[in-house]
Amino acid sequence: MRVDLFDFDLPEENIALRPANPRDSARLLVIDPNENRMEDHRVFDLPSFLKPGDALVFNDTRVIPAQLEGVRLREGAPETAVSATLHMRTDQSRWKAFARPGKRIKQGDRIRFGYECDNACGLAHLEATVEEKGEDGEITLLFDVSGPVLDEAIASVGHIPLPPYIAAKRPEDARDQTDYQTIYAREKGAVAAPTAGLHFTPDLFEALDKVGIERHFVTLHVGAGTFLPVKSDDTDDHKMHFEIGHVSQETADRLNAVKARGGRIVCVGTTSLRLIESAADENGVIHPWSDATGIFITPGYRFRAVDILMTNFHLPKSTLFMLVSAFCGLETMRDAYKHAIETGYRFYSYGDSSLLFRKN
């Protein structure tokens, strides 16, 4: 499909720089293409749209301080400032990353991340070798340390990589340390938050429990590729970046039981949807999964297991706007986004949310 079919104009004032407070007071646009319904609500109204026996699926990944600043060290050449955003761990000592300035980095270069301070605090830095160089500034970093030691070093020298559309307008601050993390985040490894989950609060969980809504957790470590624009003119030419995910046997069994008794699977965020659809077979049966997924969902895709999707509002011409267009229909989502923009919905990671019912 032509990528320009997924384009739209978004005013700057619709881009959220801070989340709603409290989190569940954010607006919720409910869209059901099967009933031609589009209604304005709040996230705390979510229980009224679900039924006893439905199951919410959350991505419990935890954002790590994956933005690293450092210098390139190359014999015979001056030190050059380098910024690297880790996006997928490949083993105990290697990470794939997007680096800037990508053109100045070569295979074999040494990079020192962090800083030096006085003798009272010693050195706070981390070194790596550029093992491979790919396209669009992607590199593979082989760090000098591995395992938990590497995790601690990244936590020491890195910082939370705010989405570029926020970082371009303001710096990271202390509030982002909690704002950009779901209340149920557990498994460390994400570069970006599964942002639909940012709206949930203990009070909302309690309200969902009273209705009889199940909660299940899967893990997909969101990569920086989620922010990359689609540069191709046709969706067939776009290459998705892979992300590591995990669905346990227990979770797969419980979700299959939900479907078997007539309950609905409600994915909180496109990340949990992409993982569940990767783990499901053609008959809609969900299997255990522990692998990387690069699933790319565009209109024409036949959904296997997911019935309802809760998700924030996405970038023009992005893979995520393509996904929601596949879920509800392109014209439905174009109309929904037009309504959202005109009525002041807040977009992107810290923005408002939508509840989408899959088009039959």
C-alpha positions as CSV (number, residue, x, y, z in Angstrom):
1,M,0.0,0.0,0.0
2,R,1.1,3.6,-0.5
3,V,2.5,5.1,2.6
4,D,1.0,8.5,1.9
5,L,-2.5,6.9,2.5
6,F,-1.6,7.0,6.2
7,D,-0.5,10.6,6.4
8,F,-2.4,13.4,8.2
9,D,-1.7,16.9,9.5
10,L,-1.2,17.2,13.3
11,P,-0.9,20.6,14.9
12,E,1.9,21.0,17.4
13,E,-0.5,21.9,20.2
14,N,-2.0,18.4,20.1
15,I,1.4,16.8,21.1
16,A,1.5,16.0,24.8
17,L,4.6,16.9,26.7
18,R,3.3,15.7,30.1
19,P,0.8,13.0,31.1
20,A,-2.6,13.5,32.5
21,N,-2.8,13.7,36.3
22,P,-4.1,11.4,37.6
23,R,-3.1,9.0,34.9
24,D,-6.6,7.5,34.4
25,S,-8.2,10.9,33.9
26,A,-6.9,11.0,30.3
27,R,-9.5,11.1,27.5
28,L,-10.5,7.8,25.9
29,L,-12.0,7.7,22.3
30,V,-14.1,4.6,22.0
31,I,-14.4,3.4,18.4
32,D,-16.5,0.4,17.2
33,P,-16.6,0.2,13.4
34,N,-19.1,-2.6,13.5
35,E,-21.7,-0.3,15.2
36,N,-20.5,2.9,13.6
37,R,-19.8,4.2,17.1
38,M,-17.3,6.9,18.1
39,E,-17.7,8.3,21.6
40,D,-15.7,10.5,23.9
41,H,-15.0,9.1,27.4
42,R,-12.2,9.0,30.0
43,V,-9.8,6.1,30.8
44,F,-11.5,5.5,34.1
45,D,-14.6,4.6,32.2
46,L,-12.8,1.5,30.7
47,P,-14.6,-1.1,33.0
48,S,-18.0,-0.1,31.5
49,F,-16.9,-1.3,28.0
50,L,-15.7,-4.7,29.1
51,K,-17.5,-7.8,30.3
52,P,-16.9,-10.3,33.1
53,G,-14.5,-12.9,31.7
54,D,-12.7,-10.6,29.3
55,A,-8.9,-10.5,29.7
56,L,-6.6,-7.5,29.6
57,V,-3.1,-8.3,28.3
58,F,-0.3,-5.9,29.5
59,N,3.3,-5.6,28.5
60,D,5.3,-5.6,31.7
61,T,8.6,-4.5,30.1
62,R,10.5,-1.9,32.1
63,V,12.3,1.1,30.4
64,I,16.0,1.2,31.0
65,P,18.3,4.2,30.8
66,A,19.3,3.3,27.2
67,Q,20.4,6.7,26.0
68,L,24.2,6.8,26.1
69,E,26.4,9.8,25.5
70,G,30.1,9.4,24.8
71,V,33.1,9.9,22.5
72,R,34.6,7.9,19.7
73,L,38.2,6.9,20.3
74,R,40.2,6.3,17.1
75,E,43.9,6.3,16.9
76,G,45.2,9.3,14.9
77,A,41.8,11.1,15.0
78,P,40.3,13.6,17.3
79,E,37.7,12.5,19.8
80,T,34.1,12.8,18.4
81,A,31.0,13.2,20.4
82,V,28.7,10.2,19.9
83,S,25.1,9.5,21.0
84,A,23.8,5.9,21.0
85,T,20.3,4.6,21.8
86,L,20.3,0.9,22.7
87,H,17.4,-0.8,21.1
88,M,17.9,-4.6,21.3
89,R,20.1,-6.8,23.4
90,T,21.5,-9.8,21.4
91,D,23.6,-11.5,24.2
92,Q,25.1,-10.8,27.5
93,S,27.7,-8.3,26.2
94,R,26.1,-7.0,22.9
95,W,23.5,-4.5,22.1
96,K,22.2,-3.2,18.8
97,A,21.9,0.6,18.9
98,F,21.1,3.7,16.7
99,A,24.1,6.0,16.7
100,R,24.6,9.6,15.9
101,P,26.5,10.8,13.9
102,G,26.2,7.5,12.2
103,K,28.3,8.4,9.1
104,R,31.4,9.1,11.3
105,I,31.4,5.8,13.0
106,K,33.2,2.8,11.5
107,Q,33.5,-0.9,12.4
108,G,36.3,-1.3,14.9
109,D,35.9,2.1,16.5
110,R,36.1,2.3,20.3
111,I,33.5,4.3,22.1
112,R,33.7,5.5,25.7
113,F,30.3,6.4,27.2
114,G,29.9,8.4,30.4
115,Y,32.1,10.9,32.0
116,E,35.2,11.3,34.2
117,C,34.9,13.0,37.6
118,D,37.3,13.8,40.5
119,N,39.1,11.2,42.6
120,A,36.2,11.2,45.1
121,C,33.9,9.4,42.7
122,G,36.5,7.8,40.4
123,L,35.5,7.0,36.8
124,A,31.9,6.6,35.7
125,H,32.3,5.3,32.1
126,L,31.6,2.3,29.9
127,E,33.6,1.3,26.8
128,A,32.6,-0.7,23.8
129,T,33.8,-1.7,20.3
130,V,31.7,-1.1,17.2
131,E,31.5,-4.7,16.0
132,E,29.2,-4.2,13.1
133,K,27.7,-1.3,11.2
134,G,24.3,-1.5,9.5
135,E,21.9,0.9,7.8
136,D,20.3,4.1,9.0
137,G,22.9,4.6,11.8
138,E,22.4,1.1,13.3
139,I,25.5,-0.4,14.9
140,T,26.3,-3.5,17.1
141,L,28.2,-2.6,20.2
142,L,30.4,-5.2,22.0
143,F,30.8,-3.9,25.5
144,D,33.9,-4.7,27.7
145,V,31.7,-6.0,30.5
146,S,28.7,-8.3,30.4
147,G,25.7,-9.6,32.2
148,P,24.6,-7.9,35.4
149,V,27.8,-5.8,35.5
150,L,26.8,-4.4,32.1
151,D,23.3,-3.7,33.3
152,E,24.7,-1.8,36.3
153,A,27.1,0.2,34.1
154,I,24.3,1.2,31.7
155,A,22.1,2.3,34.6
156,S,25.0,4.4,35.9
157,V,25.9,6.3,32.7
158,G,22.7,6.2,30.7
159,H,19.4,8.1,30.9
160,I,15.8,7.5,29.9
161,P,15.5,8.1,26.1
162,L,12.4,10.3,25.9
163,P,10.6,10.0,22.5
164,P,12.2,12.4,20.0
165,Y,9.0,14.5,19.7
166,I,9.3,15.2,23.4
167,A,13.0,15.4,23.7
168,A,13.1,18.1,20.9
169,K,10.9,20.3,23.0
170,R,12.3,19.8,26.6
171,P,15.0,17.9,28.4
172,E,14.4,14.8,30.6
173,D,13.7,15.6,34.2
174,A,13.0,13.8,37.5
175,R,9.3,13.5,36.8
176,D,10.0,11.4,33.7
177,Q,11.6,8.7,35.9
178,T,8.2,7.8,37.1
179,D,5.9,9.3,34.4
180,Y,7.5,7.2,31.6
181,Q,7.1,3.9,33.4
182,T,4.0,1.8,33.9
183,I,3.0,1.0,37.5
184,Y,3.4,-2.7,36.7
185,A,6.8,-2.5,34.9
186,R,8.9,-5.5,35.9
187,E,11.2,-7.0,33.1
188,K,14.1,-4.6,32.3
189,G,14.9,-4.1,28.7
190,A,12.7,-1.6,26.9
191,V,14.0,1.6,25.3
192,A,10.5,3.0,25.1
193,A,7.5,2.6,27.3
194,P,4.4,0.7,26.2
195,T,2.5,3.9,26.5
196,A,-1.1,2.7,26.6
197,G,-0.2,1.2,29.9
198,L,0.8,4.5,31.4
199,H,-2.8,5.3,32.0
200,F,-3.4,2.6,34.5
201,T,-3.6,3.3,38.3
202,P,-4.2,1.1,41.3
203,D,-7.8,2.6,41.5
204,L,-8.5,1.5,37.9
205,F,-7.1,-2.0,38.5
206,E,-9.5,-2.2,41.5
207,A,-12.4,-1.1,39.4
208,L,-11.6,-3.7,36.7
209,D,-11.3,-6.4,39.4
210,K,-14.8,-5.6,40.6
211,V,-16.2,-6.1,37.1
212,G,-14.4,-9.5,36.8
213,I,-11.8,-8.6,34.2
214,E,-8.7,-10.8,34.2
215,R,-5.2,-9.4,34.0
216,H,-2.3,-11.2,32.2
217,F,1.2,-10.1,31.5
218,V,3.5,-10.7,28.5
219,T,6.9,-9.1,27.8
220,L,8.0,-7.3,24.6
221,H,11.1,-5.1,25.0
222,V,10.1,-2.0,23.0
223,G,13.0,-0.8,20.8
224,A,13.9,2.6,19.4
225,G,12.7,1.4,16.0
226,T,9.2,2.2,17.2
227,F,10.0,5.9,16.6
228,L,11.6,5.5,13.2
229,P,9.6,7.0,10.3
230,V,8.6,4.8,7.3
231,K,10.9,6.2,4.6
232,S,9.6,3.9,1.8
233,D,6.8,5.0,-0.6
234,D,5.2,1.6,-0.3
235,T,4.6,-0.5,2.8
236,D,6.0,-3.6,1.0
237,D,9.5,-1.9,1.0
238,H,9.6,-1.1,4.7
239,K,11.8,-3.1,7.0
240,M,10.7,-3.6,10.6
241,H,13.2,-3.7,13.4
242,F,13.0,-6.8,15.6
243,E,12.0,-6.7,19.3
244,I,12.5,-9.5,21.8
245,G,9.3,-10.9,23.4
246,H,8.1,-13.6,25.8
247,V,4.8,-15.3,26.3
248,S,4.8,-18.0,29.0
249,Q,3.1,-21.4,28.8
250,E,0.8,-20.4,31.7
251,T,-0.2,-17.1,30.1
252,A,-0.9,-18.8,26.7
253,D,-3.0,-21.5,28.4
254,R,-5.1,-18.9,30.3
255,L,-5.7,-16.7,27.3
256,N,-6.7,-19.7,25.2
257,A,-9.2,-20.6,28.0
258,V,-10.6,-17.1,27.9
259,K,-11.3,-17.4,24.2
260,A,-12.7,-20.9,24.6
261,R,-15.4,-19.7,27.0
262,G,-16.3,-16.7,24.9
263,G,-14.3,-14.0,26.6
264,R,-12.4,-11.4,24.7
265,I,-8.7,-10.6,24.6
266,V,-8.1,-6.9,25.2
267,C,-4.5,-5.9,24.4
268,V,-3.2,-2.8,26.2
269,G,-0.9,-1.3,23.6
270,T,0.3,-2.2,20.2
271,T,3.3,-4.0,21.7
272,S,1.2,-6.6,23.5
273,L,-1.0,-7.0,20.4
274,R,2.0,-7.5,18.1
275,L,3.4,-10.1,20.5
276,I,0.1,-12.0,20.9
277,E,-0.5,-12.0,17.2
278,S,3.1,-13.3,16.7
279,A,2.4,-16.1,19.2
280,A,-0.9,-17.1,17.7
281,D,-1.4,-19.7,15.0
282,E,-3.8,-19.4,12.0
283,N,-6.6,-20.9,14.1
284,G,-6.2,-18.3,16.8
285,V,-4.5,-20.6,19.4
286,I,-1.8,-18.8,21.4
287,H,1.4,-20.7,21.9
288,P,4.3,-20.0,24.3
289,W,6.8,-17.6,22.6
290,S,10.3,-16.6,23.4
291,D,11.9,-15.0,20.4
292,A,12.3,-11.8,18.4
293,T,9.3,-10.5,16.3
294,G,9.3,-8.2,13.4
295,I,5.6,-8.5,12.6
296,F,4.4,-5.7,10.4
297,I,0.6,-5.3,10.4
298,T,-1.1,-3.3,7.6
299,P,-4.6,-3.2,6.2
300,G,-5.5,-6.7,4.8
301,Y,-3.9,-8.5,7.8
302,R,-6.3,-11.1,9.3
303,F,-6.1,-10.8,13.1
304,R,-5.8,-14.2,14.8
305,A,-6.5,-13.7,18.5
306,V,-7.0,-10.1,19.6
307,D,-10.5,-8.6,19.9
308,I,-10.0,-5.2,21.4
309,L,-7.1,-2.8,21.5
310,M,-6.4,0.1,23.8
311,T,-3.8,2.4,22.3
312,N,-2.6,6.0,22.3
313,F,-2.7,8.2,19.2
314,H,0.2,7.6,16.7
315,L,2.5,9.4,14.3
316,P,1.4,10.1,10.7
317,K,2.7,7.5,8.2
318,S,3.9,5.3,11.1
319,T,3.7,1.6,11.3
320,L,1.5,2.0,14.4
321,F,-1.1,4.1,12.6
322,M,-1.0,1.4,9.9
323,L,-1.7,-1.2,12.6
324,V,-4.7,0.5,14.0
325,S,-6.0,1.1,10.5
326,A,-5.7,-2.6,9.9
327,F,-7.6,-3.2,13.1
328,C,-10.5,-0.8,12.6
329,G,-10.3,0.1,8.9
330,L,-8.4,3.0,7.3
331,E,-11.3,5.3,6.7
332,T,-12.6,4.7,10.3
333,M,-9.2,5.7,11.7
334,R,-8.8,8.7,9.5
335,D,-12.2,9.9,10.7
336,A,-11.3,9.1,14.3
337,Y,-8.0,11.0,14.1
338,K,-9.7,14.0,12.5
339,H,-12.2,14.0,15.3
340,A,-9.5,13.7,17.9
341,I,-7.5,16.6,16.5
342,E,-10.5,18.9,16.2
343,T,-11.6,18.2,19.7
344,G,-8.2,18.6,21.4
345,Y,-7.1,15.0,22.1
346,R,-3.5,14.9,23.2
347,F,-1.2,12.7,21.0
348,Y,1.7,10.3,21.4
349,S,3.4,8.8,24.4
350,Y,2.1,11.1,27.1
351,G,-1.2,11.7,25.3
352,D,-4.7,10.4,25.5
353,S,-5.9,7.0,24.5
354,S,-8.4,5.1,22.4
355,L,-10.3,1.9,22.8
356,L,-10.7,0.1,19.4
357,F,-13.0,-2.8,18.6
358,R,-11.8,-5.0,15.8
359,K,-13.6,-4.7,12.6
360,N,-15.5,-7.9,11.7
